[in-house]
Each structure stands twice: as structure tokens, then as C-alpha cells.
Amino acid sequence: MNYTDDVRRVAQELLASGRVTRVIGYEEGRRGVVRPLVAATVEEAGRLLFDERCVHNLALYLLDFKAGEKGPQPPVAVVLKPCDARALNVLVLEHQVERSQVYAIGVVCSGVQGKRACRVCTERVPPTYDTLLGQPPAEAPAAQEPDDLKRLEAMSPAERQAFWEEHFSRCIRCYACRQVCPMCYCEVCIAEKLDPPWESIAIAPPENRFYHVLRAYHLTGRCIECGECERVCPMGIPVYLYQRYLAEEVRQTFGFRAGMDAETLAPFMTFRKEELG
């Protein structure tokens, strides 16, 4: 999976034509590690690449270009894997990003390195794009390994509680999981406020558990299952598994997956009188 030449060609054409003012993509970093790049010139776009090392969800960087008091920002292009494109759809739906100001360069993805989320993912084509790079598979692929979610669901409530208590006890409250998530865009996070009194900023098992539960429910019906939260956790906490458990509950209950389009509201963003029955 390598679309480097195609990404550079599309990015340079967009910048040269003036259709966009920036292209958000990836470049070679130090010691073989790929990092995000915001290319503003045709020359800078020549540093762009795309291969299996491109792990970051670049939809996060669109928040730096969202409309503000000064009105819409100049149009930007962004390279999007399927999960990243789902994030774009949610940000559009929640009025954080103007779709007309974003040129989506979609890439057919067979999974990237270092993400457990990719090993159980069967999506290959972004649900939204303006240009698609790569050839979609003729058949839907199967997951690459058994899903930990099934093992979690097979546990008793007491076993699940013990499982998460052990993991959350290691949390150091660095908030890396929050910072890397495109859906966590609140300017002030309740996890770092001194009020209300039932939420504490202390680093201790009860507070750690409360933080993760609070964040998980904030993302219920909004998580696009990219797995970035788990990838960046320095303590190896399976944060993605926790989010997927709730995402699966939403899918089974409402037949809904976040970010599959930019028109369908999440179940918890709507209310119908008939739901009272």
C-alpha cells in the first residue's frame, strides 16, 4: 500500500491551481517515523507520502481550519483513510468543519502499522472523498485476527469490572487519548476543571475510572473507531476496546455507525416522542 506518487501529484495540482491553500498529509520524519505535514506550496507537497506507516488521523488537524468569528477559512485538502473520513463526516455534522471548505483525498486502506484497530477492521474505502486513490477490493475483506470484543462480551459483569479496574489503575491522566481524538474538541474539558465537585483531577483509581467512563459516554454514537486513543496511550490501556464496546451497543440497538455519512444524526442527538413508549 503506497500512494506516494499519487498523493504528491494530486496535492501539487490542487495547490498550483489555487483550489486549496493547504494540503494536510504525511511526510518522512526522523528514524523512519512518518509525521503529519501541512504543505502550503507545490515544493512542500513534494515531501508528501502515503504508506502503511501513516497512522495519524488527519481529520484532527481540520479543527485548526474551522470557521470562526472571521468567517470561513481558506479551503484545505486532507488525506483520509476510511476511519479518518468518518471523522470528517462527524465534524461536518456537528458544525465544526464546512464540507465545502475541505477537499478530501481518500485512500483505499488495507490497514496501517501499530494499530490493533486495523487488525479487526474490514473497511477499505472511505465513505466520503473528492478524489480516491487506490483500487477498491472486489470483496469485503475479513478481519485479520480474532476480535477481543467477543472475549470482553463473554465475560461476566464482575469479570469485566475487574478487567477495567486493572487497566484504569495504570492511567497517569496524561490525556493523550483525548488530545489525539478528533471528536474531543471542547475548548475546556470537564476532566481538568475543579468543579463540579463529583469530578476530580486527582490521579487515583476512582478518578481515573470516572474520567474514562465520562469520556467514553461523551463519545457514544460519535466514536469513529480509528484507534488513535489506544495507539498513543503510554500505559498500554486498551482504550479502543472500551470505545468499541459502546460503539457496538449503538450499532446493535440503533443500526447506526458514526461517520458513515454527514447527514444522519447520531441517536443521542435526536429525540422523538414515540421513543417515550
Disulfide bonds with the S-S distance in Angstrom:
none
